[in-house]
Amino acid sequence: MFHLVFALPWLVVVLRYLQPLPWLWSVKVTVAVVLLIASQYHLFSRISSGSVFSPEFPRPLILAFNILFGALVLLAVFQIVTDLLFLGAAAVKGGLRPVPTPFRYAIGVLALTLSALGVSQAVRVPPVRDVEVEIYGLPEAFDGYRLVQLTDLHLSRLFPASWAEKVVEGTNALDADLIVITGDFIDGSVGDRTEDITPLAGLRARDGVYAIPGNHEYFFSYDTWMRHLATMNMKLLLNDHAVLERDKEAIVLAGVTDLSAAEHGAPPPDLTKALAGAPPDVPVVLLDHQPMMARRSASAGVSLQLSGHTHGGMIRGLDLLVAQANNGFVSGCYKIGAMTLYVSNGTGLWPGFALRLGVPSELTRITLRRSL
């Protein structure tokens, strides 16, 4: 059923876009077959690796699949909108007119161009996004404290070691006090991704590198990945916390497991456990991959929650739907009582639909400011 759903855009394009074009039938059939193959990208991913989340094709082929699949989806949307507009015009003016062939060509070129642009935006090394967050009662020693958030790297054949090396280089150049990684490191098993993830061991910050899992870690042997990540110069906060100190003042950095953990027989997120034993009356920065439970975090006294997971919605307009699936949170800063939630657009992207249009990826540099 999953793969049949992805055939629906193909059906729209074949019946409503290709069929009326004044082309030879042999050309139409050839284009239809190519688009049908593109529509089943995720089926071929499952065949190649056993998972729709980890295509193990050569990178150029994954790029081509993403461009064609993205163009197919966009063209289906454009065709549906076109049909509705022409139906509306027919209802107003009377008489249904055919869509002009030049107009069909235009929306086809537009869909392919936007898809190619979206894929190029998705796979680039992200630019820096600067964010300032005021925290009530932040110790004076932490005023101006800089942390860099990486999230949703999705290291894979699409985001390989060469890309990860550039991300690490760009992150280290920011000279952060702290680096945090809020989940979805990979798409693939430890065996498949060891080379791709190795560059992350080179991340450097004065107070170290801290991380939590995302939902994708649970798709590929969670325990094995947690053991591997623990060897890579980072501390995992699995319903745990660390106390960061400066000039005898402190803040708490806490982290929880992912909301999907229980579905995989792993410990679910437990904020109470994560904060157990933490010093009282100290600002808490929480790492939580998904932003859905942010109101619970605010009720628990968290000052700042850092999340990812949504990819910012990937495409402007689609972000409105993604927000609804995440309790209204999709991208950027949200004020929830005394707490600030920051949802990053992500560093990378799931290789199964790697398009970004109007929602750029980011290396997020967050500066903490004291608010009294």
MIKE-214202 format. One line per field, with one value per residue (C-alpha): residue number from 1; residue in three letters; x, y, z. Coordinates in steps of 0.02 Angstrom, whole numbers. Each point is the difference from the previous one (the first is absolute). Layout:
// MIKE-214202
nr <- NUM, ...
rest <- ALA, ...
c1 <- X, ...
c2 <- Y, ...
c3 <- Z, ...
***
This chain:
// MIKE-214202
nr <- 1, 2, 3, 4, 5, 6, 7, 8, 9, 10, 11, 12, 13, 14, 15, 16, 17, 18, 19, 20, 21, 22, 23, 24, 25, 26, 27, 28, 29, 30, 31, 32, 33, 34, 35, 36, 37, 38, 39, 40, 41, 42, 43, 44, 45, 46, 47, 48, 49, 50, 51, 52, 53, 54, 55, 56, 57, 58, 59, 60, 61, 62, 63, 64, 65, 66, 67, 68, 69, 70, 71, 72, 73, 74, 75, 76, 77, 78, 79, 80, 81, 82, 83, 84, 85, 86, 87, 88, 89, 90, 91, 92, 93, 94, 95, 96, 97, 98, 99, 100, 101, 102, 103, 104, 105, 106, 107, 108, 109, 110, 111, 112, 113, 114, 115, 116, 117, 118, 119, 120, 121, 122, 123, 124, 125, 126, 127, 128, 129, 130, 131, 132, 133, 134, 135, 136, 137, 138, 139, 140, 141, 142, 143, 144, 145, 146, 147, 148, 149, 150, 151, 152, 153, 154, 155, 156, 157, 158, 159, 160, 161, 162, 163, 164, 165, 166, 167, 168, 169, 170, 171, 172, 173, 174, 175, 176, 177, 178, 179, 180, 181, 182, 183, 184, 185, 186, 187, 188, 189, 190, 191, 192, 193, 194, 195, 196, 197, 198, 199, 200, 201, 202, 203, 204, 205, 206, 207, 208, 209, 210, 211, 212, 213, 214, 215, 216, 217, 218, 219, 220, 221, 222, 223, 224, 225, 226, 227, 228, 229, 230, 231, 232, 233, 234, 235, 236, 237, 238, 239, 240, 241, 242, 243, 244, 245, 246, 247, 248, 249, 250, 251, 252, 253, 254, 255, 256, 257, 258, 259, 260, 261, 262, 263, 264, 265, 266, 267, 268, 269, 270, 271, 272, 273, 274, 275, 276, 277, 278, 279, 280, 281, 282, 283, 284, 285, 286, 287, 288, 289, 290, 291, 292, 293, 294, 295, 296, 297, 298, 299, 300, 301, 302, 303, 304, 305, 306, 307, 308, 309, 310, 311, 312, 313, 314, 315, 316, 317, 318, 319, 320, 321, 322, 323, 324, 325, 326, 327, 328, 329, 330, 331, 332, 333, 334, 335, 336, 337, 338, 339, 340, 341, 342, 343, 344, 345, 346, 347, 348, 349, 350, 351, 352, 353, 354, 355, 356, 357, 358, 359, 360, 361, 362, 363, 364, 365, 366, 367, 368, 369, 370, 371, 372
rest <- MET, PHE, HIS, LEU, VAL, PHE, ALA, LEU, PRO, TRP, LEU, VAL, VAL, VAL, LEU, ARG, TYR, LEU, GLN, PRO, LEU, PRO, TRP, LEU, TRP, SER, VAL, LYS, VAL, THR, VAL, ALA, VAL, VAL, LEU, LEU, ILE, ALA, SER, GLN, TYR, HIS, LEU, PHE, SER, ARG, ILE, SER, SER, GLY, SER, VAL, PHE, SER, PRO, GLU, PHE, PRO, ARG, PRO, LEU, ILE, LEU, ALA, PHE, ASN, ILE, LEU, PHE, GLY, ALA, LEU, VAL, LEU, LEU, ALA, VAL, PHE, GLN, ILE, VAL, THR, ASP, LEU, LEU, PHE, LEU, GLY, ALA, ALA, ALA, VAL, LYS, GLY, GLY, LEU, ARG, PRO, VAL, PRO, THR, PRO, PHE, ARG, TYR, ALA, ILE, GLY, VAL, LEU, ALA, LEU, THR, LEU, SER, ALA, LEU, GLY, VAL, SER, GLN, ALA, VAL, ARG, VAL, PRO, PRO, VAL, ARG, ASP, VAL, GLU, VAL, GLU, ILE, TYR, GLY, LEU, PRO, GLU, ALA, PHE, ASP, GLY, TYR, ARG, LEU, VAL, GLN, LEU, THR, ASP, LEU, HIS, LEU, SER, ARG, LEU, PHE, PRO, ALA, SER, TRP, ALA, GLU, LYS, VAL, VAL, GLU, GLY, THR, ASN, ALA, LEU, ASP, ALA, ASP, LEU, ILE, VAL, ILE, THR, GLY, ASP, PHE, ILE, ASP, GLY, SER, VAL, GLY, ASP, ARG, THR, GLU, ASP, ILE, THR, PRO, LEU, ALA, GLY, LEU, ARG, ALA, ARG, ASP, GLY, VAL, TYR, ALA, ILE, PRO, GLY, ASN, HIS, GLU, TYR, PHE, PHE, SER, TYR, ASP, THR, TRP, MET, ARG, HIS, LEU, ALA, THR, MET, ASN, MET, LYS, LEU, LEU, LEU, ASN, ASP, HIS, ALA, VAL, LEU, GLU, ARG, ASP, LYS, GLU, ALA, ILE, VAL, LEU, ALA, GLY, VAL, THR, ASP, LEU, SER, ALA, ALA, GLU, HIS, GLY, ALA, PRO, PRO, PRO, ASP, LEU, THR, LYS, ALA, LEU, ALA, GLY, ALA, PRO, PRO, ASP, VAL, PRO, VAL, VAL, LEU, LEU, ASP, HIS, GLN, PRO, MET, MET, ALA, ARG, ARG, SER, ALA, SER, ALA, GLY, VAL, SER, LEU, GLN, LEU, SER, GLY, HIS, THR, HIS, GLY, GLY, MET, ILE, ARG, GLY, LEU, ASP, LEU, LEU, VAL, ALA, GLN, ALA, ASN, ASN, GLY, PHE, VAL, SER, GLY, CYS, TYR, LYS, ILE, GLY, ALA, MET, THR, LEU, TYR, VAL, SER, ASN, GLY, THR, GLY, LEU, TRP, PRO, GLY, PHE, ALA, LEU, ARG, LEU, GLY, VAL, PRO, SER, GLU, LEU, THR, ARG, ILE, THR, LEU, ARG, ARG, SER, LEU
c1 <- 0, 144, 74, -170, -28, 158, -68, -148, 98, 62, -178, -52, 147, -27, -188, -13, 170, 83, -152, -63, 174, 24, 142, 29, -71, 172, 69, -145, 22, 187, -26, -138, 112, 142, -119, -74, 174, 28, -166, 60, 165, -44, -40, 171, 76, -83, 64, 178, 16, -155, -60, -82, 109, 169, 22, 166, 18, 145, -23, -30, -144, -76, 12, -86, -137, -32, -7, -119, -108, -10, -43, -136, -80, 11, -69, -147, -39, 17, -113, -135, 6, -9, -151, -89, 35, -65, -154, -30, 18, -122, -128, 14, 14, -87, 83, 153, 154, 153, 161, 116, 150, 126, -73, 24, 181, 24, -62, 105, 158, -44, -24, 166, 93, -70, 38, 181, 18, -81, 118, 152, -58, -27, 172, 108, 104, -117, 31, 12, -160, 25, -129, 0, -101, -35, -8, -70, 125, 142, 161, 107, 144, -109, -58, 63, 25, 1, -61, -18, -146, 13, -151, -74, 166, -69, 174, -24, 52, -77, 88, 166, 164, 59, -155, 19, 181, -55, -135, 126, 122, -135, -59, 173, 34, -140, 107, -149, -3, -109, -59, -164, -71, -188, -22, -23, 186, -18, -101, 76, 84, 164, 81, -63, 29, 163, 102, -132, -18, 184, 32, -117, 135, 96, -127, 80, -71, 63, -134, -8, -130, -165, -132, -167, -79, -134, -134, 108, 128, -135, -24, 178, 41, -11, 111, 138, -4, 3, 154, 85, -41, 67, 173, -1, 54, -178, -104, -174, -138, -125, -125, 149, 81, 167, 46, 101, 101, 79, 78, -91, -167, -95, -135, -74, 2, -126, -49, -140, -26, -119, -189, 4, 114, -138, -58, 172, 12, 121, -12, -126, 38, -2, 29, -20, 140, 106, -9, 16, 143, 23, 40, -157, -31, 119, -55, -30, 38, -90, 41, -155, -1, -186, -81, -172, 18, 67, -145, 39, 181, -54, -110, 151, 100, 111, 71, 48, -46, 96, -85, 3, -95, -116, 134, -90, -135, 123, -111, -83, -185, 29, 66, -178, -49, 159, -36, -172, 81, 119, -119, 25, 190, 100, 141, 85, -34, -159, -35, -92, -23, 175, 78, 68, -15, 116, -39, 142, -34, 134, 177, -41, -158, -77, 69, -172, -66, 145, -77, 9, -93, -6, 52, 190, 105, 106, 149, -84, 107, -98, 59, -71, -41, -38, -175, -43
c2 <- 0, 119, -16, 9, 170, 64, -60, 120, 155, -104, -44, 184, 50, -139, 26, 188, 64, -125, -71, 165, 51, -9, -126, -168, -141, -80, 159, 11, -181, 24, 154, -89, -149, 112, 93, -163, -58, 168, -19, -165, 69, -56, -176, -12, 69, -139, -129, 70, 12, -73, 173, 149, 109, -57, -6, -82, 55, 104, 183, 63, -124, 57, 181, -47, -95, 148, 124, -107, -50, 181, 60, -133, 55, 185, -28, -99, 145, 128, -105, -16, 188, 31, -113, 87, 171, -50, -80, 160, 104, -115, 21, 190, 23, -157, -132, -101, 46, -114, 47, 78, -109, 142, 16, -187, 15, 148, -92, -152, 104, 91, -163, -71, 163, 20, -181, 15, 163, -80, -149, 113, 103, -158, -77, 155, 31, 108, 185, 67, 62, 112, -2, 93, -69, 95, -108, 64, -21, -54, 13, 147, -115, -77, 165, -12, -189, -72, -173, -78, -117, -135, -107, -116, -32, -161, -59, -119, -28, 171, 85, -95, 21, 140, 102, -40, 60, 169, 13, -38, 127, 134, -40, 3, 167, 76, -23, -49, -25, -153, -110, -96, -128, -25, -166, -84, -24, -133, -101, -173, -130, 24, -112, 107, 170, -18, 94, 135, 39, -8, 187, 47, -60, 156, 123, 113, 122, 65, -90, -150, -83, -67, -96, -90, -126, 40, -115, -64, -76, -122, -63, -67, -94, 137, -86, -30, 181, 67, -105, 61, 183, -11, -36, 158, 141, 41, -27, -71, 68, -143, 65, 76, 169, 85, 153, 131, 117, 170, 105, -103, 30, -134, -48, -173, -85, -143, -122, -125, -148, 11, -10, -153, -99, -102, -66, -80, -72, 135, 117, 140, 183, 38, 182, -32, -128, 114, 139, -111, 63, 161, 154, 102, 177, -21, 33, -161, -22, -155, -103, -87, -59, 29, 165, -75, -5, 176, 56, -141, 58, 179, -63, -93, 162, -20, 166, -47, -154, -42, -114, -52, -141, 108, 54, 167, -73, -9, 98, 167, -37, -181, 66, 44, -184, -57, 122, -77, -172, 70, 93, 162, 1, -10, 129, 136, 73, -21, 76, -118, 84, 35, -128, 24, -142, 2, -119, -12, -26, -133, -24, -137, -88, -172, -64, -66, 175, 121, 164, 171, 147, 157, -96, -1, -122, 76, -9, 82, 111, 44, 137, 1, 170, 42, 62, 66
c3 <- 0, 44, -175, -86, 81, -83, -167, 12, -57, -147, -47, 4, -108, -128, -19, 16, -60, -118, -88, -77, -65, -190, 11, -80, 106, 9, 79, 122, 52, 24, 110, 97, 36, 60, 115, 63, 49, 88, 92, 73, 66, 176, -57, -82, 161, 97, -124, 6, 189, 82, 49, -84, 112, -65, -189, -34, -183, -67, 49, -180, -17, 166, -59, -164, 91, 115, -144, -104, 148, 58, -175, -12, 163, -43, -175, 70, 117, -141, -113, 133, 30, -187, -19, 144, -75, -171, 78, 97, -158, -90, 139, -11, -189, -61, -106, 51, -100, -19, 87, -131, -43, 34, 174, 29, -54, 118, 155, -48, -14, 161, 96, -59, 32, 175, 42, -58, 99, 153, -3, -20, 151, 101, -28, 21, 155, 105, 30, 177, 81, 152, 138, 166, 145, 161, 155, 162, 141, -113, 103, -48, -46, -136, -77, -180, 12, -177, -49, -170, -35, -133, -34, -130, -87, -77, -49, -145, -180, -35, 147, 2, 92, -117, 44, 186, -4, -68, 133, 136, -73, -5, 176, 77, -86, 105, 157, 108, 187, -26, -143, 13, -122, 16, -88, -169, -27, -135, -122, -2, 109, 92, -130, -143, 80, 100, -130, -23, 186, 45, -35, 144, 121, -53, 72, 130, 127, 167, 101, -115, -111, 68, -96, 6, -120, -128, -64, -144, 118, 56, -178, -9, 162, 131, 130, -126, -56, 179, 38, -158, 28, 178, -73, -107, 115, 53, 156, -23, 110, 4, 130, 88, 30, 18, 102, -94, 109, -25, 139, 134, -88, -94, -124, -27, -169, -6, -136, -27, -115, -147, 8, -114, 118, 83, -170, -18, 175, 58, 151, -38, 33, 186, 44, 186, -5, -109, 130, 154, 108, -99, 105, 40, -61, -147, -180, -99, -185, -64, -155, -67, -181, -29, 51, 36, 189, 20, 109, 122, 4, 38, 142, 71, 11, -152, -61, -178, -103, -159, -126, -182, -86, -107, -127, 8, -113, -146, -122, 35, 17, 48, 165, 50, -9, 88, 141, 27, 20, 132, 116, -95, 2, -161, -14, 100, 172, 102, 170, 116, 168, 66, -117, -175, -125, -148, -144, -125, -185, 7, -62, -126, -57, -23, -167, -48, -39, 1, -58, 80, -73, 106, 157, 7, 99, 138, 115, 149, 111, 156, 116, 176, 75, 180, 37, 173
***
